[in-house]
Amino acid sequence: MLLGNALAALPEEYREVLVMRDVEGLSTVEASAAVGVSAEALKSRLHRARSALRDALRPMLEPQAVESAGLEVEQLSYALP
């Protein structure tokens, strides 16, 4: 449910294009026609959607990645840019 909750939290215009492109496999042209925006606008929304989803999932997934690597959370803060 982690991914489902993060997807549900996205704004509708982002969730819509993310699902069309990454789940349903529509092309940029197909998805932009379905949404009624230009291909360029769709690409921008998709980029923002992916970034927002990544940002939403990062806090939930990074502690697990840190623990599996045998590091402490304090060590991670020094390793991140």
C-alpha positions in Angstrom: 0.0 0.0 0.0 3.0 2.3 0.2 3.0 3.0 -3.5 -0.8 3.2 -3.6 -0.9 5.8 -0.9 1.9 7.8 -2.5 0.1 7.7 -5.9 -3.2 8.7 -4.3 -1.5 11.7 -2.7 -0.4 13.1 -6.0 -2.4 15.9 -7.6 -4.9 14.4 -10.1 -3.1 15.9 -13.2 0.1 14.3 -12.2 -1.4 10.9 -11.2 -3.3 10.8 -14.4 -0.2 11.1 -16.7 1.9 8.9 -14.5 -0.6 6.1 -14.7 -1.2 6.5 -18.4 2.5 6.4 -19.3 4.1 4.2 -16.6 1.3 1.8 -15.8 -0.8 1.6 -18.9 2.1 2.0 -21.3 0.6 4.7 -23.5 2.9 6.7 -25.7 3.4 10.4 -25.2 1.3 11.1 -28.2 -1.5 8.8 -27.0 -1.5 10.2 -23.4 -1.3 13.8 -24.5 -4.3 13.3 -26.8 -6.3 11.6 -24.0 -5.5 14.4 -21.6 -5.9 17.2 -24.1 -2.5 18.8 -23.7 0.5 19.1 -25.9 3.2 16.4 -25.8 5.6 18.9 -24.3 3.1 19.7 -21.5 2.5 16.0 -20.9 6.3 15.4 -20.6 6.5 18.3 -18.0 3.7 16.8 -16.0 5.2 13.4 -16.1 8.6 14.7 -14.9 6.9 16.5 -12.1 4.8 13.5 -11.2 7.8 11.2 -11.1 9.7 13.7 -9.0 6.8 14.1 -6.6 6.4 10.3 -6.3 10.1 9.9 -5.6 10.1 12.6 -3.0 7.0 11.0 -1.3 8.6 7.6 -1.2 12.1 8.6 -0.2 11.5 9.1 3.5 9.7 5.7 3.8 12.3 3.7 1.8 15.7 5.3 2.8 15.7 4.1 6.4 15.2 0.5 5.2 18.0 0.9 2.7 20.3 2.4 5.4 19.6 -0.5 7.7 20.1 -3.2 5.1 23.5 -1.6 4.3 24.5 -1.8 7.9 24.7 1.9 8.4 23.3 4.2 11.0 20.9 7.0 10.0 23.5 9.5 11.2 26.1 8.0 8.7 23.6 8.5 5.9 23.4 12.2 6.5 27.1 12.5 5.8 26.9 10.4 2.7 24.1 12.4 1.0 25.0 15.3 -1.2 
